[in-house]
Amino acid sequence: MPKYKGWAGKILRVNLSNGSITEENTTDYIDYIGGMGIGYKVMFDEVPAGVKAFDEENKIIFGAGPVTGTGVPCTARTNITSLLPSNPYNLISDGHMGGHFSPELKYAGWDAIIIEGKSPSPVWLRIEDDKVTLESARKLWGKGIFDTTAEINAIMGKEAQVAAIGQAGENMVHLSTIMTNGNHSAGGHGGVMGSKNIKAIGIIGTKSVKYDANKKDWIKLNDHVMSIIGANNQHVVPSTPQPWAEFHDPASRWTAQEGLYWGAADQEIETGICDPYDTHRIGYRTMKAIKDLGAIGEDYTVRMGGCQSCPVRCHSHVEVPELEKYDRSPYVANTCMGFFSHWYVMENMTEKQAFLAKTLGAQLADDYGLWCNYGQLGRDLKYAYHNGILEEVLPTEEYESIPWDKLENGDPEFLIDFYRRMTFKEGELSHLADGAALIAERWNFGEDYWNDRHNKLWSPMGYPIHHANESNGQVGALINIIFNRDPMCHSHQNFIGSGLPTKLQKEIAAELWGSEDAIDVPANYTPINEAKVKFTKWSLVRNALHDSMTVCNWMFPMATSPLKERNYRGDTSIEAQYFSLSTGMEVSEEELDLMGERIITLHRAMTVKQMETVDMRNEHDVIVDWVFDMDPDKAAFSPGTIKMDRADMEKAKTMLYEEFGWDPKTGAPTYDTLVRLGMKDVALTLGKKGLLPNS
């Protein structure tokens, strides 16, 4: 692939059924950038409609993007694409993990790995630059992710990067993960690896990623980014008043302050006042343990960790000696839902019990490779337990064997029993890990299950909200209908949650999306308008770009900054600048966004193909009733409610479809739009199946 740099130039294809290992040219896929884009294109071209997640005909693609491995800040994401077993249609979806895996993939000379077929016996994939072999995993099968990773590192060397499944993946638990570096996980597809009898991938790369830029341009752009970067989720104001800050916001993840320490570090480490001009202290800004684990987390924090080439460091590394009484290591690392989801399982906890539940739960779930479905697993347990459903559907002996007293007393030891049952499919209770939609059907959950806002279900497909109508009303709501699981899109949330006053956000919004009306005062929403639709499309397009380039969508796009002299403006052209410097393919911000639009439209086309219907509006883009029925004493667009209006949301869908060039009646991509985006082959495939609007 001599024309462009940034890409390694090769894609690895591994057929587990016959053991063949071949390479392909990345050139065939560069219109789709990398990561997510490559994954979607392979799946659209090669996986027929009707294939299920655990079928041998399914594939799983690990992908990196052209900027990954170049040293661009916050670019070590790995995108994993396959069919999702917890989705009732087994539709296409992505999992994402950070760490060091995707840079190592690039250093070994590969942009992506396509895994297909099914091995007759357990194997793991060993990659050392161009030398690729399938190794027996008989001695690894049955082990957790931590031991699996350690044993592969013992074979390959400690510098090897490993992505592995635990026992949950082996047992084809629908809610299972793939994990690297012991705490960076991609949810949803661990069971796909298990169904193919592949335990892990180990990589050592000794090459470098070539990029097409001179040193001065590269340093200049890096310095620019380091000057406007914020804290985790691109929060650009501190959480507490600081002498340098004009604004502060308690919700900000910029938690650094005087008197806040990494309390368990080998030496005294105070986060201190990290003013935005001190770029050497960016890694101290996000003291995440106190956000995820509570104030008690400060006393246990050893350090903050994170991904290759990222200065932000959003993973809390804690030492918890109390975990040894549960026969677990005292060392735990994770972030966000990796800690929170275990809290959702438990009941009636003291502050200390909550802390122990989060850290013990992280140890257990990460080792087993068990996924929380963005916290829904715990909520499903509580619904079934408190509504007496478990007592009805579980055999008496099984029900009585479960330590419910530990659950009700907030005893973290309950998690040991619960996660074991989920992982090893012990009894009827384990079907909770099939996924929300499937267990609701199996156990005949009532309408109250779907319509209780506190249960947080968003779609009849069984995935929960992820920055939905609580995040700028229709903008978050529209984003949550497009994907086939919780969307994991932070483009809009990073902006809304930046910590800047709404008035200032509105000024920036007018510059980006044409009107201040793109942003509402929180919980004081207005009807849908053109600027909100443009904000929504931009957010979705940037999400696809980030997961294809592969950059962190917790940190990009950088629409805001902490700098008063910039009037708190960021720079939304950074992705295009890095893409151009990395690849030598000079693109403008608008041209790169068009590539992202191609990828998100391909996702839509793949969903149409799999569901075998063009009627995305009525069969896919469906929202559960609580979004419209909550707060019965308030009308939508009243102060103090995040309630949506049905007619307004239907209008919003139509406007979004039109903004993308999709059919306004059905929400399916049209022939003309697919051709405009350079996907005539996709249009012809859908046309032959009668899956183009008005065809």
Helices and strands as residue ranges (DSSP letters): E 10-15, E 21-25, G 26-32, H 35-46, E 59-63, E 78-83, E 92-97, H 101-107, E 112-116, E 123-128, E 131-136, H 145-156, E 161-164, H 167-170, E 177-180, E 184-187, H 190-195, E 198-204, H 215-228, G 232-234, G 279-281, H 282-285, H 289-292, H 297-300, E 301-305, E 315-319, G 321-326, E 331-334, H 337-345, H 351-368, H 376-386, H 389-393, H 396-401, H 404-408, H 414-423, G 428-434, H 436-442, H 447-451, G 453-455, H 474-482, H 491-496, H 502-513, G 516-518, H 530-549, E 558-560, G 564-566, E 569-571, H 574-583, H 589-611, H 616-619, H 626-629, H 646-660, H 671-676, H 680-688
